[in-house]
């Protein structure tokens, strides 16, 4: 009583449509968050870190106060690595 598996057909781009995964199409697309200045990114990094550290301090979670900053920095390093460090490169060009 099991249904047979069907193979999915690969989608081919329609005439006049550009394929999505080409390096050229990625360069042509404007970045979503280019309008955020560097100090904005610093605030986006530091404010949640400071609030969470205060929260952990109030409730007495000392282990979380040590582990969370390590995980938070690792998370941002992973995000920056995946994006190609464009936040920092953008501001060096200016």
Buried (B, 14 or more C-beta within 10 A) or exposed (E): EEEEEEEEEEEEEEEEEEEEEEEEEEEEEEEEEEEBEEEEBEEBBEEEBEEBBEEBEEEEEEEBBEEBBEEBEEEBEEEBEEEEEEBEEBEEEE
